Amino acid sequence: MTARAALSLVAALTLTACQSVQTRPAPRDTRAAFRGFADSLVSQPSFANAHWGVLIVDPLTGDTLYSRNAGKLFMPASNQKILTGATALAQLGPHFRFVTQFAATGPVRDGTLDGDLVVIGRGDPTFSDAMRGDWRTAFRAMADSLTARGVRRISGAIRRGGDAFPDDIYGFGWQMADATVSYGAGVDELFVNEGFERRVTRRANGDSTVTDVVIQDPSLFFLTALRDALAERGISTGAVDATVPVAATGLQPLFALQSDTLGAVLTRMLKPSQNQIAEILFKTIALENTGVGTADSARGVIERQMVAWGINPTGYAIRDGSGLSRHDYVTPETMVRVLDVMRQHRDFAVFYNGLPIAGVDGTIETRMRGTAAERNVHAKTGTVDKARSLSGYVTTADGRVLLFSLLCNNFSVSNRDVERVQDALVVRLATFPFPPASR
């Protein structure tokens, strides 16, 4: 069979899987039929050079509906965010908020802050267009808070305090080319607009172009934006100094700003698969647990959480929080176990509703529309070169919630060809009843 013929067959099988229950009655043994259907898709000649890892489980009965290389390691791409998000929710709770503190090295007298204004950040990722409509509104609020305290002039510099995230702003193993695009922007404890600035270039004929420019120095950009907001409010300042952080002790506190809740932040990370929020959560887990907000510390925290959840340490390799690193590895068994742990967690609704919903929103907004999976499947995607992932929850025709992890690595077909197989499998699960296996 030629590659083109094989892909045509995949498309045909996908179309067949998307038929409704009314037009295509369920076979007598849906489990056996599903296994044959799944085998026919992942064993296509076009995937002869690819690695498929698949695990589909009924968590209430413990039944495995389908398994293929479920104990093998795969590059998860952004499925890594499931591990990061689950650990953050379990350890920090849905009501956790990031706090940015503002302090001074000297007193405020007669409208003058006699010293430096110091900003002590802990990675708040909500100073963004996505979460505030316009990221600049947050900085205007900072300026207003100073104005309310009678500050009209700052004699010293605007500086950063503490060093919450002291290691590299980029993730372990990230490629150099990633640093030039918004999804690969670095993160620090002072962070603006998910790592990029949107610039509008206007031309003489009235047309304009919008370009996303990556922020190369997050802390410097943050402090410069604050200086500009202060200037808008008529507050004069000294220089901006983002080099050596000021020790966060012995300062005179002025005010603090709190972020939205972790639940809202988690949704913003999971639905559009936002890498920088994932990296901030990764380091925040470490900061809150160990006092050291580094990637190495974060890796240790998540590894310990995996062990506490009963997950075999050979079933994962954690190097960053987003999955952009090509040194992350996970087994389908690990992914399904995390999904099951979250299913039983008291804050499951926050996690479940934060995931992309098929045909509705997030990274699967346009997928599985017009099928039984639409508005049903809650799942996380993942994409890096030669890796495509989909893991989450699907409700069957008889109301059973199944857990699935569909990981594909080292393929030479298009991403869309892998997606068609993933979608076909999930739609099939949503379309038919899968009653418990007879004992």
Secondary structure, DSSP 8 states (H G I E B T S, - for coil): --HHHHHHHHHHHHHHHTS-TTTS---S-HHHHHHHHHHHHHT-GGGTT-EEEEEEEETTTTEEEEEESTTS-B--GGGHHHHHHHHHHHHH-TT-EEEEEEEESS-EETTEE-S-EEEE-------SHHHHSSTHHHHHHHHHHHHHTT--EESS-EEEES-SS-S-SS-TT--GGGGGSGGG----SS--GGGEEEEEEE-TTS-EEEEEEE-S-HHHHHHHHHHHHHHHTT-B---EEEEEEE-SSS-EEEEEEEEEEHHHHHHHHHTTT-HHHHHHHHHHHHHHHHS---HHHHHHHHHHHHHHTT--GGGEE-S-SSS-STT-EE-HHHHHHHHHHHHTSTTHHHHHHHS-BTTTSGGGTTSSTTSTTTTT-EEEEEEETTEEEEEEEEE-TTS-EEEEEEEEES--S-HHHHHHHHHHHHHHHHHS-------
